[in-house]
Amino acid sequence: MAKIKLTVTESNCRSGYFKSGDTFIVEDLCPPLCHELWNVAYPYIFALKNGAMLDKGDSKSREFDCVCPDECRVKLHGETIEE
């Protein structure tokens, strides 16, 4: 299965868990993300790990962007890492 690289692109996390530039690699186990952010990112991660192409504007891509449900305090970019 593909590996997914997650990068925090913007952070104002009220708990201080994330800083801009933090990266995580998703392989078999979930990375140390809070439950709220993981629940938003997981459907995209699951799809990419299983070979999906996601809609991105007028095209398809193997990457995504999502935001934390806590007032969009954390922005996350995910992309497939080619092996």
C-alpha positions in Angstrom: 0.0 0.0 0.0 1.0 3.6 -0.6 2.5 5.8 2.1 0.9 9.1 2.8 2.9 12.2 3.9 0.9 14.7 6.0 2.3 18.2 6.5 0.9 20.8 8.8 0.7 23.9 6.6 -0.8 26.3 9.2 -1.3 25.9 12.9 -3.0 27.8 15.7 -3.7 24.7 17.7 -5.3 25.6 21.0 -3.6 22.5 22.6 -0.2 23.3 21.1 0.0 19.8 19.5 1.0 21.0 16.1 3.4 23.5 14.5 3.6 24.6 10.9 5.9 22.3 9.1 5.3 19.3 11.2 5.2 16.1 9.0 3.9 12.6 9.6 4.1 9.5 7.5 1.0 7.2 7.4 1.9 3.6 6.9 0.1 0.8 8.7 -0.7 2.7 11.9 -2.2 6.2 12.4 0.3 9.0 13.3 0.0 11.0 16.5 -2.8 13.3 15.5 -5.7 14.4 17.7 -8.9 12.6 17.1 -10.7 15.5 15.6 -8.0 16.1 12.9 -7.6 12.4 12.2 -11.4 12.0 11.7 -11.3 14.7 9.0 -8.2 13.4 7.2 -8.9 9.7 7.5 -11.4 9.3 4.6 -8.8 10.9 2.2 -6.0 8.9 3.6 -7.9 5.7 3.2 -8.8 6.5 -0.3 -5.3 7.4 -1.3 -3.8 4.3 0.4 -6.1 2.2 -1.8 -5.2 3.8 -5.1 -7.9 6.5 -5.5 -7.5 9.7 -7.4 -9.2 12.6 -5.6 -11.0 15.6 -7.2 -8.9 18.8 -7.0 -10.6 21.6 -8.8 -11.0 20.7 -12.4 -8.5 17.8 -12.2 -7.7 14.6 -10.3 -4.8 14.3 -7.9 -3.2 12.0 -5.3 -3.2 14.7 -2.7 -5.6 16.6 -0.5 -6.0 19.6 1.9 -8.2 19.6 5.0 -8.8 21.7 8.1 -9.4 21.0 11.7 -13.0 21.2 12.7 -12.0 23.3 15.7 -12.5 26.7 13.9 -10.0 25.6 11.2 -7.1 26.1 13.6 -4.9 23.5 11.9 -4.5 23.1 8.1 -3.2 19.8 6.8 -1.9 18.8 3.4 -1.7 15.1 2.5 0.1 13.5 -0.5 1.0 10.1 -1.7 4.7 9.2 -1.5 5.8 7.2 -4.5 7.9 4.2 -3.6 
